[in-house]
Amino acid sequence: MPEMSDNPPGSLVVQVNGTPMLEYDRSQPLSARQRESLGRIDGKLDQGILLNEQFVSRPSREQRVEYVAANLVAALLEDEEGVAAASCAYLAMVLPELKQVRAIERDGAVAVELVFDREYQKEEQMNFVPLDKLKARH
């Protein structure tokens, strides 16, 4: 079982196509039921996983993370909130330094990026005014 940290600071934000879909607040302690759920995830991963169309009988930490991140995004795209929440909590506990999961979905294919060095910041759209419209009026 990968090492899980008890209560790391900060939050983990999951985005799909630039839209924040889920935020996990690490400052909130897990309930006994939630910890049990994370243990069940680990138990299932211990039985092996199908990753990139190949069965991996003893997945490494990195393979577990890749598999859970893919399941997290799939659950969000399919509106499976319980699976998404459990997958997000798992990633937050196993990777206390993880700040964002960014997924881009195009034509049924999904690319997932794990971001460790930047907190999520809401992007603001800026409207640019053409230079000729900026002339001072007298």
TORZADO-147648 format. One record per atom (N, C-alpha, C): atom name; x, y, z. Coordinates in steps of 0.02 Angstrom, whole numbers. Example, Ala and Ser with C-alpha at 12.3 -4.5 7.8 and 13.67 -1.06 7.14 Angstrom:
2
{'N'; {660; -284; 390}}
{'CA'; {615; -225; 390}}
{'C'; {660; -165; 390}}
{'N'; {642; -112; 354}}
{'CA'; {684; -53; 357}}
{'C'; {645; 2; 394}}
***
This chain:
138
{'N'; {43; -59; 0}}
{'CA'; {0; 0; 0}}
{'C'; {45; 62; 0}}
{'N'; {31; 111; -46}}
{'CA'; {71; 171; -46}}
{'C'; {61; 210; 18}}
{'N'; {112; 247; 36}}
{'CA'; {108; 287; 96}}
{'C'; {57; 343; 87}}
{'N'; {13; 351; 135}}
{'CA'; {-35; 405; 132}}
{'C'; {-20; 452; 189}}
{'N'; {-20; 515; 175}}
{'CA'; {-7; 563; 228}}
{'C'; {-72; 577; 264}}
{'N'; {-68; 592; 328}}
{'CA'; {-129; 600; 368}}
{'C'; {-171; 660; 349}}
{'N'; {-141; 717; 347}}
{'CA'; {-182; 777; 334}}
{'C'; {-138; 833; 305}}
{'N'; {-114; 824; 243}}
{'CA'; {-71; 875; 214}}
{'C'; {-110; 939; 200}}
{'N'; {-75; 996; 203}}
{'CA'; {-109; 1060; 191}}
{'C'; {-125; 1071; 118}}
{'N'; {-169; 1119; 104}}
{'CA'; {-184; 1140; 36}}
{'C'; {-241; 1101; 5}}
{'N'; {-256; 1121; -56}}
{'CA'; {-311; 1087; -90}}
{'C'; {-287; 1059; -156}}
{'N'; {-325; 1013; -183}}
{'CA'; {-313; 982; -247}}
{'C'; {-373; 1000; -291}}
{'N'; {-360; 1030; -348}}
{'CA'; {-414; 1049; -394}}
{'C'; {-409; 1006; -457}}
{'N'; {-466; 979; -477}}
{'CA'; {-470; 938; -538}}
{'C'; {-507; 978; -591}}
{'N'; {-474; 987; -648}}
{'CA'; {-504; 1024; -704}}
{'C'; {-513; 978; -764}}
{'N'; {-568; 989; -800}}
{'CA'; {-578; 954; -863}}
{'C'; {-591; 1008; -915}}
{'N'; {-551; 1009; -967}}
{'CA'; {-555; 1060; -1020}}
{'C'; {-555; 1131; -992}}
{'N'; {-513; 1142; -941}}
{'CA'; {-506; 1209; -912}}
{'C'; {-557; 1229; -861}}
{'N'; {-607; 1186; -850}}
{'CA'; {-660; 1201; -801}}
{'C'; {-648; 1162; -737}}
{'N'; {-643; 1197; -680}}
{'CA'; {-635; 1161; -617}}
{'C'; {-697; 1120; -602}}
{'N'; {-688; 1055; -591}}
{'CA'; {-745; 1009; -581}}
{'C'; {-750; 985; -509}}
{'N'; {-692; 985; -474}}
{'CA'; {-690; 955; -408}}
{'C'; {-633; 985; -369}}
{'N'; {-645; 1000; -306}}
{'CA'; {-591; 1025; -263}}
{'C'; {-590; 983; -200}}
{'N'; {-530; 959; -183}}
{'CA'; {-521; 919; -123}}
{'C'; {-483; 962; -72}}
{'N'; {-513; 973; -15}}
{'CA'; {-482; 1013; 38}}
{'C'; {-446; 967; 87}}
{'N'; {-380; 968; 84}}
{'CA'; {-341; 924; 127}}
{'C'; {-345; 943; 201}}
{'N'; {-369; 1003; 217}}
{'CA'; {-374; 1023; 287}}
{'C'; {-432; 989; 323}}
{'N'; {-478; 959; 286}}
{'CA'; {-534; 923; 315}}
{'C'; {-514; 851; 328}}
{'N'; {-517; 828; 391}}
{'CA'; {-498; 758; 404}}
{'C'; {-548; 709; 373}}
{'N'; {-523; 652; 354}}
{'CA'; {-565; 599; 326}}
{'C'; {-603; 564; 381}}
{'N'; {-665; 545; 365}}
{'CA'; {-704; 505; 412}}
{'C'; {-678; 433; 410}}
{'N'; {-698; 394; 458}}
{'CA'; {-679; 323; 459}}
{'C'; {-703; 288; 396}}
{'N'; {-764; 305; 374}}
{'CA'; {-793; 275; 314}}
{'C'; {-752; 293; 252}}
{'N'; {-729; 356; 248}}
{'CA'; {-689; 378; 191}}
{'C'; {-621; 342; 191}}
{'N'; {-591; 335; 251}}
{'CA'; {-527; 299; 255}}
{'C'; {-535; 226; 233}}
{'N'; {-591; 197; 253}}
{'CA'; {-606; 128; 234}}
{'C'; {-613; 123; 157}}
{'N'; {-645; 172; 127}}
{'CA'; {-654; 174; 55}}
{'C'; {-586; 177; 19}}
{'N'; {-540; 218; 46}}
{'CA'; {-473; 223; 16}}
{'C'; {-436; 157; 24}}
{'N'; {-446; 123; 80}}
{'CA'; {-416; 57; 90}}
{'C'; {-442; 7; 39}}
{'N'; {-507; 11; 24}}
{'CA'; {-536; -34; -27}}
{'C'; {-507; -20; -96}}
{'N'; {-494; 44; -111}}
{'CA'; {-463; 60; -176}}
{'C'; {-394; 27; -179}}
{'N'; {-355; 34; -126}}
{'CA'; {-289; 3; -125}}
{'C'; {-295; -73; -132}}
{'N'; {-344; -103; -99}}
{'CA'; {-354; -175; -104}}
{'C'; {-368; -197; -176}}
{'N'; {-409; -158; -211}}
{'CA'; {-424; -174; -281}}
{'C'; {-361; -166; -324}}
{'N'; {-322; -113; -311}}
{'CA'; {-261; -102; -349}}
{'C'; {-210; -158; -337}}
{'N'; {-209; -185; -275}}
{'CA'; {-164; -240; -259}}
{'C'; {-179; -302; -301}}
{'N'; {-241; -308; -326}}
{'CA'; {-260; -366; -366}}
{'C'; {-238; -360; -439}}
{'N'; {-210; -302; -456}}
{'CA'; {-186; -290; -524}}
{'C'; {-233; -243; -561}}
{'N'; {-206; -211; -612}}
{'CA'; {-244; -162; -650}}
{'C'; {-232; -171; -725}}
{'N'; {-279; -147; -764}}
{'CA'; {-271; -145; -836}}
{'C'; {-249; -74; -854}}
{'N'; {-188; -67; -878}}
{'CA'; {-160; -2; -893}}
{'C'; {-132; -2; -963}}
{'N'; {-155; 44; -1005}}
{'CA'; {-133; 46; -1075}}
{'C'; {-141; -21; -1109}}
{'N'; {-199; -51; -1097}}
{'CA'; {-218; -115; -1127}}
{'C'; {-173; -174; -1108}}
{'N'; {-137; -167; -1052}}
{'CA'; {-96; -222; -1027}}
{'C'; {-112; -232; -953}}
{'N'; {-116; -295; -933}}
{'CA'; {-129; -311; -863}}
{'C'; {-64; -305; -823}}
{'N'; {-66; -267; -769}}
{'CA'; {-8; -258; -725}}
{'C'; {-27; -291; -658}}
{'N'; {6; -346; -641}}
{'CA'; {-13; -384; -582}}
{'C'; {10; -351; -517}}
{'N'; {66; -316; -519}}
{'CA'; {92; -282; -459}}
{'C'; {108; -210; -477}}
{'N'; {56; -168; -480}}
{'CA'; {67; -99; -502}}
{'C'; {111; -58; -454}}
{'N'; {156; -20; -483}}
{'CA'; {198; 26; -444}}
{'C'; {156; 85; -421}}
{'N'; {186; 126; -379}}
{'CA'; {152; 187; -356}}
{'C'; {131; 230; -416}}
{'N'; {177; 239; -463}}
{'CA'; {163; 280; -522}}
{'C'; {107; 251; -563}}
{'N'; {106; 185; -571}}
{'CA'; {53; 152; -610}}
{'C'; {-15; 159; -574}}
{'N'; {-14; 152; -509}}
{'CA'; {-76; 161; -470}}
{'C'; {-103; 232; -480}}
{'N'; {-58; 281; -476}}
{'CA'; {-78; 351; -483}}
{'C'; {-107; 363; -553}}
{'N'; {-73; 337; -604}}
{'CA'; {-97; 345; -673}}
{'C'; {-166; 314; -681}}
{'N'; {-175; 255; -654}}
{'CA'; {-240; 220; -659}}
{'C'; {-295; 258; -622}}
{'N'; {-281; 280; -561}}
{'CA'; {-332; 316; -521}}
{'C'; {-348; 383; -553}}
{'N'; {-298; 418; -579}}
{'CA'; {-310; 483; -612}}
{'C'; {-354; 473; -674}}
{'N'; {-341; 421; -713}}
{'CA'; {-383; 407; -771}}
{'C'; {-455; 391; -750}}
{'N'; {-462; 351; -697}}
{'CA'; {-530; 335; -672}}
{'C'; {-565; 397; -645}}
{'N'; {-528; 442; -614}}
{'CA'; {-556; 504; -588}}
{'C'; {-586; 545; -645}}
{'N'; {-549; 554; -698}}
{'CA'; {-573; 594; -754}}
{'C'; {-632; 560; -788}}
{'N'; {-628; 494; -797}}
{'CA'; {-683; 457; -827}}
{'C'; {-746; 464; -785}}
{'N'; {-739; 460; -719}}
{'CA'; {-797; 467; -674}}
{'C'; {-827; 537; -680}}
{'N'; {-786; 588; -685}}
{'CA'; {-812; 656; -693}}
{'C'; {-850; 663; -759}}
{'N'; {-822; 636; -812}}
{'CA'; {-855; 641; -878}}
{'C'; {-920; 602; -880}}
{'N'; {-926; 551; -837}}
{'CA'; {-987; 509; -836}}
{'C'; {-1032; 525; -778}}
{'N'; {-1019; 580; -743}}
{'CA'; {-1060; 602; -685}}
{'C'; {-1066; 550; -630}}
{'N'; {-1011; 515; -616}}
{'CA'; {-1009; 466; -562}}
{'C'; {-974; 500; -503}}
{'N'; {-1013; 539; -466}}
{'CA'; {-984; 582; -414}}
{'C'; {-949; 543; -359}}
{'N'; {-976; 487; -337}}
{'CA'; {-945; 448; -283}}
{'C'; {-877; 422; -303}}
{'N'; {-872; 394; -363}}
{'CA'; {-808; 368; -388}}
{'C'; {-758; 426; -395}}
{'N'; {-782; 482; -422}}
{'CA'; {-738; 540; -431}}
{'C'; {-711; 565; -364}}
{'N'; {-755; 570; -315}}
{'CA'; {-734; 595; -250}}
{'C'; {-684; 548; -217}}
{'N'; {-696; 483; -220}}
{'CA'; {-650; 435; -190}}
{'C'; {-583; 435; -226}}
{'N'; {-584; 439; -292}}
{'CA'; {-522; 440; -331}}
{'C'; {-482; 503; -316}}
{'N'; {-516; 559; -310}}
{'CA'; {-483; 622; -294}}
{'C'; {-451; 619; -224}}
{'N'; {-488; 593; -176}}
{'CA'; {-462; 586; -108}}
{'C'; {-400; 540; -107}}
{'N'; {-403; 486; -145}}
{'CA'; {-346; 440; -149}}
{'C'; {-284; 477; -175}}
{'N'; {-292; 513; -230}}
{'CA'; {-234; 549; -258}}
{'C'; {-208; 601; -209}}
{'N'; {-254; 636; -175}}
{'CA'; {-234; 688; -127}}
{'C'; {-194; 658; -69}}
{'N'; {-211; 598; -48}}
{'CA'; {-177; 567; 8}}
{'C'; {-110; 535; -13}}
{'N'; {-109; 504; -71}}
{'CA'; {-49; 470; -94}}
{'C'; {3; 520; -119}}
{'N'; {-21; 577; -147}}
{'CA'; {24; 628; -174}}
{'C'; {11; 694; -138}}
{'N'; {35; 702; -78}}
{'CA'; {19; 763; -40}}
{'C'; {44; 827; -73}}
{'N'; {92; 821; -119}}
{'CA'; {118; 880; -153}}
{'C'; {80; 897; -217}}
{'N'; {32; 855; -236}}
{'CA'; {-8; 867; -297}}
{'C'; {-56; 925; -288}}
{'N'; {-54; 973; -334}}
{'CA'; {-96; 1033; -329}}
{'C'; {-154; 1033; -379}}
{'N'; {-143; 1003; -438}}
{'CA'; {-195; 1003; -489}}
{'C'; {-193; 939; -530}}
{'N'; {-251; 917; -551}}
{'CA'; {-258; 866; -602}}
{'C'; {-292; 902; -660}}
{'N'; {-258; 906; -717}}
{'CA'; {-286; 941; -775}}
{'C'; {-298; 890; -830}}
{'N'; {-359; 887; -854}}
{'CA'; {-376; 840; -908}}
{'C'; {-404; 878; -967}}
{'N'; {-384; 857; -1026}}
{'CA'; {-411; 885; -1088}}
{'C'; {-443; 827; -1125}}
{'N'; {-507; 834; -1141}}
{'CA'; {-544; 782; -1177}}
{'C'; {-560; 808; -1246}}
{'N'; {-538; 770; -1297}}
{'CA'; {-552; 788; -1367}}
{'C'; {-569; 725; -1405}}
{'N'; {-627; 724; -1437}}
{'CA'; {-647; 668; -1479}}
{'C'; {-641; 601; -1445}}
{'N'; {-660; 599; -1381}}
{'CA'; {-660; 536; -1344}}
{'C'; {-592; 516; -1315}}
{'N'; {-539; 553; -1331}}
{'CA'; {-473; 540; -1303}}
{'C'; {-460; 590; -1248}}
{'N'; {-428; 566; -1194}}
{'CA'; {-415; 609; -1136}}
{'C'; {-341; 610; -1121}}
{'N'; {-314; 670; -1112}}
{'CA'; {-245; 679; -1089}}
{'C'; {-249; 706; -1018}}
{'N'; {-210; 676; -973}}
{'CA'; {-211; 696; -902}}
{'C'; {-142; 721; -883}}
{'N'; {-140; 779; -850}}
{'CA'; {-77; 807; -825}}
{'C'; {-83; 817; -750}}
{'N'; {-32; 795; -714}}
{'CA'; {-29; 806; -642}}
{'C'; {17; 866; -630}}
{'N'; {-8; 916; -593}}
{'CA'; {30; 977; -582}}
{'C'; {50; 981; -508}}
{'N'; {115; 984; -497}}
{'CA'; {142; 985; -429}}
{'C'; {168; 1054; -408}}
{'N'; {181; 1097; -456}}
{'CA'; {216; 1160; -441}}
{'C'; {173; 1223; -444}}
{'N'; {109; 1218; -460}}
{'CA'; {66; 1277; -464}}
{'C'; {-2; 1264; -432}}
{'N'; {-20; 1307; -385}}
{'CA'; {-88; 1304; -358}}
{'C'; {-137; 1324; -414}}
{'N'; {-198; 1300; -410}}
{'CA'; {-248; 1320; -459}}
{'C'; {-265; 1394; -450}}
{'N'; {-268; 1430; -504}}
{'CA'; {-291; 1499; -503}}
{'C'; {-343; 1507; -557}}
{'N'; {-398; 1538; -539}}
{'CA'; {-451; 1549; -587}}
{'C'; {-424; 1593; -643}}
{'N'; {-435; 1570; -704}}
{'CA'; {-412; 1609; -761}}
{'C'; {-465; 1661; -777}}
{'N'; {-442; 1721; -789}}
{'CA'; {-489; 1774; -807}}
{'C'; {-479; 1792; -879}}
{'N'; {-534; 1798; -915}}
{'CA'; {-530; 1817; -985}}
{'C'; {-525; 1892; -990}}
{'N'; {-479; 1914; -1030}}
{'CA'; {-469; 1986; -1039}}
{'C'; {-494; 2005; -1108}}
{'N'; {-530; 2061; -1111}}
{'CA'; {-553; 2087; -1175}}
{'C'; {-504; 2141; -1197}}
{'N'; {-477; 2132; -1256}}
{'CA'; {-429; 2181; -1282}}
{'C'; {-465; 2231; -1326}}
{'N'; {-446; 2293; -1318}}
{'CA'; {-474; 2348; -1357}}
{'C'; {-423; 2365; -1411}}
{'N'; {-445; 2368; -1474}}
{'CA'; {-398; 2387; -1527}}
{'C'; {-366; 2455; -1514}}
{'N'; {-304; 2462; -1532}}
{'CA'; {-266; 2522; -1519}}
{'C'; {-301; 2586; -1544}}
{'N'; {-331; 2582; -1603}}
{'CA'; {-364; 2642; -1630}}
{'C'; {-425; 2664; -1588}}
{'N'; {-451; 2620; -1547}}
{'CA'; {-508; 2637; -1504}}
{'C'; {-486; 2667; -1438}}
{'N'; {-421; 2664; -1424}}
{'CA'; {-394; 2689; -1361}}
{'C'; {-375; 2763; -1363}}
{'N'; {-384; 2795; -1421}}
{'CA'; {-365; 2865; -1428}}
{'C'; {-404; 2908; -1378}}
{'N'; {-369; 2953; -1347}}
{'CA'; {-402; 2998; -1299}}
{'C'; {-450; 3045; -1335}}
{'N'; {-506; 3054; -1303}}
{'CA'; {-556; 3100; -1331}}
{'C'; {-549; 3168; -1298}}
{'N'; {-549; 3220; -1337}}
{'CA'; {-543; 3288; -1309}}
{'C'; {-607; 3325; -1316}}
***
